[in-house]
């Protein structure tokens, strides 16, 4: 009995587990098939199904094992189960089983067990295993399974498509799934007719909406275009969509009346699309052929530079005008003028802002003086045009670049000096050849050698003379080269050439002599004499040339040192201003000045390095070969400037100033030692030396004037401060009123339109506006002195502008009324400036007012010094006059007289204790002195103009303006092409005109 | 040291040392002894003062001065600090304090190397300057013997010698400025109980630094023997006359430029009188007068030495030590009146065979930061010769030695026996392998101008290549004596020693080259 019960338990557990696993698997399978039908990738689904099956099976087995093991682990367990289910057994089943195990050892027990077994069997009579272990659980599971199977079967019957598609997808993959959809999915030739497209272009293109009908649905449009699609379905449908690209990205379409579909997409890249319809009976219809979407490219603008047509060399003060033509397929946005110093940073300036123009021609001016380019630098300049693409970002077109060399007389001069130095080396080589010549042996046995050497020397001499000719030509155009140099070079050249010709004549004669000719010895003696003569001349000329080069380089160094001193004085002024203002922007200015000084020092180092000679002094003690002389000084200066820079960065202005003063002193000492130690240019002459000395003295006067100005400014500032404190709020109020007046005047000027105005008047107008802006700013800062100056300038300049505008209006054929109106506004603004000036003059302190007694004494002292400085200037002027008439002397005298008058005025104002007035006179004097010094330097440099017949190779190129290029580029090209191909008759007058234009 | 340089030195020393003053009390007495550089004799006085007035500022400063004279600079600084603790440092001592501190600063880290017999202690900066040690050792020990015999004085304590790497250091430890040193050529000093010398490394071609050391040592000996009472002009005459005696028996040579100057002035009858020289030559109006005075003093020493021998010289010194004047000393030694001595000496000059030499050359000191490589060309008197020499140099730099030889030869035709041009010519000839021609080129200038280092260098090369190893060694030794920092000289010397079989000496020279390469 127990065994039968146990077997039933196991069988039922296994059955139940199997049913559960089947149920799980069935549900999982249904879900997977339905998912596969939804275009999901079948591969992972297959995996899910497989794994789910295994899991279900494993779960079922686990369930069976658990149940079977728990209930039928042993016969004893089963016996307990039987006893628990059948009342009245009183442990008979368990005891029978236990005693049965023991009966084999004990015969008595066996009898007892048999008896117990019989009684128990009697009690179990009528009891079946089915009563003891019912099968309800398995039956319940079987019912659930049956219900699920029936439900799924019903669903599959009602909507078999998904199941079929899912099954196919699982079995054969996604691609083929569609084809097995049977009547629920189909591929048709077309789904729609009458496709209508409306193209909405990106806003920046400013294009109208374009409609395309009857084009079959293909479209080409710029990126960013929104394509609105409308079409009529070929079948009544309940759903419609576009499938975009290979990935068939669905774009839903609206459906009206089951037939009219509509929707849109945005063009971003080349692609295709198809229409999909789902009919009312659920049939999904896809198109076999797709419609093409192309992207129309938005090209970068094209820019052409019409002028200048080639690289140029220009003066620093020149204005470069670039004429350009730009075009874009969509629309131009901005045009920039771009330049950079070779190796430097790019600088750009907007020259035109366009309103999506497709073509644009214009010109852009660049004042070389406004660039960072220094004399001798090369700038690269070009034009860049941007389109207005807001989709992919603005695209840029760039013209070709032009290289603009900033012409530097100094650089040309330096090149000439270098060429002279190189010539010395060549001549040394010839000298060496001649000195090592075997001709001096006077031995006929070496006749051939002698002739070879003579020929070779002659050839080399020809080269030397050719090089001399080149140098002479170049030097003759070098305005900085002392006149005597050309004379020296010419005499060297002539002498060498004469010697060469003499030697060549005799050498030619010698070449034709037979081996036993009696004149051979005589000829050898002659060649020997020629060689010696040439050696003597070369020795002399090499040393002379080298002395010349040395002197020129020393002069250059002196000139650099003078410039250094000027720059250093400017640094002192900047530091002084910084000490007073504490303005961080002044720190930057000072740092820039230090940069400039260091550049100058580097340039001096190069010059010093050039002066070093190649000499065979190779037994020096290396440690004793420290840098020395100017080289060392210059290196020390660099270090000092670094220290000043550091101090500035740390805000230690006073210390920086002190160091800068020491540096200035050291530089002045270097200059003095150079002036003392050098005798000046070899060819400089007495007049030039005198001029150099006067320039030096003028520099001293200028330095004194700067010092006077500095001290006067201090007193003026103290006085102004005292005045402000004394007048307090009333002053503030007055200045506020004047500021408002200045602002109002500026506004009036801003109302003036540009129409019909001469460009110069336009510039004056801009300057006037800027002046009033500055005036307003100074008034806001309560800087009465500066404001007064600006107001007076404004009154004068705007008055002049008003006059010019009135004249322009009278002469104008068109737009006279606007010009008259502009003139009126300018005059009103000028009058406002005058009123401001008047008000400010009233604020000026009376002589000696608001001044401490100490400052009063200082003023008297300054007046005395001013008088002395003026006398020195008069002395210099007198000595300059005594030098006689020299080109440029008249202008120089005028400048010095002007400076003298300003100094006299300053002296008077200082005596009258009017520091503000004195300050202005001192500024005029400083300006005139500076210009006088420059003039003197020019006179020294340009003591000699180009020689007759040499021409001026450095005449500045005339840069054409935009209006010179009004002939369209295409026309020019057409003409040129026609010329190349042989001009057709119809072009003849145009060509004629073209040439006339060119000639004009 | 050139004649001109002595002028300035004389003036400076007179100013610094000052006349000996009468002692009154131990402090003043000790100060006097220290001024007389008699350090050993000052010690008991200082100690006595320290017992009596240990807390006195003056006593402590006196101790500082003594320590400074003993070369104990750190101790001297400490003593000054102790003096400061006792009270304010008097104004007149502030210069002293500054000098002590800057000396300490300069010599800090120096290596102290006693010479082989311990008579001197060399203080040199570690590194490349150590190359000087073996030569200084050899020379100074020889000088100790030579001048000990000559002047009858041998220091009881080792003499301190300090070698400074830079002229600026000599200026820092003395009262001279760099400019003074460079202009006067005062490259070494004997003062403060020690010898001070600038390393030849700091000059472009070095200089005769061993003779200079010996020269300073003579000052040291005479100062000690005379209690610092021999006037500067006589000091300089004696030192110059005997400075070569440590290495050769003969009298020192009068430089050709001095000989030329003296001969020209003698011919014109325009000599500086001894009255004009006394008490200091620094008061002479021009540098040329000073140079002439030095040449005269040199010849006076030679005359006295030839007349009375070394013993007479010592007697002269002793007279001055005992308070006699320079005139009295000469009268005593020469056993004649001073005016008679002058007349005899003029007669001696007339018979000395002095030559005028238009192209005379005097060895010049080429200073770092002052002289340029081309400055020596300026020493060539004639412009034409200078031009040929310059062209020769330019051609030699282009390695056109044949052409350079021609230019140098032209320069010699103009200027005659110029050591500068001769050395350049020899260099070009050596470069061409024309060794014998190089020897011929140098022969005329060898005796006349032995202080020009390049002569010896090129001579050594030519001799070595003509098989004269002994001659080459002699030439290279002379080159090393003048410029021990020239590796060419050491390499040449090593090669010469090797050929002579002196492998140990050769190895030492090669080691010197390695040291120089540091």
Boltz contact constraints between the chains, C-beta under 6 A:
constraints:
  - contact:
      token1: [A, 428]
      token2: [B, 394]
      max_distance: 6.0
  - contact:
      token1: [A, 432]
      token2: [B, 395]
      max_distance: 6.0
  - contact:
      token1: [A, 432]
      token2: [B, 400]
      max_distance: 6.0
  - contact:
      token1: [A, 432]
      token2: [B, 403]
      max_distance: 6.0
  - contact:
      token1: [A, 435]
      token2: [B, 403]
      max_distance: 6.0
  - contact:
      token1: [A, 435]
      token2: [B, 406]
      max_distance: 6.0
  - contact:
      token1: [A, 436]
      token2: [B, 402]
      max_distance: 6.0
  - contact:
      token1: [A, 436]
      token2: [B, 403]
      max_distance: 6.0
  - contact:
      token1: [A, 539]
      token2: [B, 391]
      max_distance: 6.0
  - contact:
      token1: [A, 543]
      token2: [B, 387]
      max_distance: 6.0
  - contact:
      token1: [A, 614]
      token2: [B, 397]
      max_distance: 6.0
  - contact:
      token1: [A, 615]
      token2: [B, 393]
      max_distance: 6.0
  - contact:
      token1: [A, 615]
      token2: [B, 397]
      max_distance: 6.0
  - contact:
      token1: [A, 616]
      token2: [B, 393]
      max_distance: 6.0
  - contact:
      token1: [A, 616]
      token2: [B, 396]
      max_distance: 6.0
  - contact:
      token1: [A, 616]
      token2: [B, 397]
      max_distance: 6.0
  - contact:
      token1: [A, 617]
      token2: [B, 373]
      max_distance: 6.0
  - contact:
      token1: [A, 619]
      token2: [B, 486]
      max_distance: 6.0
  - contact:
      token1: [A, 620]
      token2: [B, 204]
      max_distance: 6.0
  - contact:
      token1: [A, 621]
      token2: [B, 201]
      max_distance: 6.0
  - contact:
      token1: [A, 621]
      token2: [B, 485]
      max_distance: 6.0
  - contact:
      token1: [A, 623]
      token2: [B, 201]
      max_distance: 6.0
  - contact:
      token1: [A, 624]
      token2: [B, 202]
      max_distance: 6.0
  - contact:
      token1: [A, 624]
      token2: [B, 203]
      max_distance: 6.0
  - contact:
      token1: [A, 624]
      token2: [B, 204]
      max_distance: 6.0
  - contact:
      token1: [A, 624]
      token2: [B, 368]
      max_distance: 6.0
  - contact:
      token1: [A, 626]
      token2: [B, 368]
      max_distance: 6.0
  - contact:
      token1: [A, 626]
      token2: [B, 369]
      max_distance: 6.0
  - contact:
      token1: [A, 628]
      token2: [B, 369]
      max_distance: 6.0
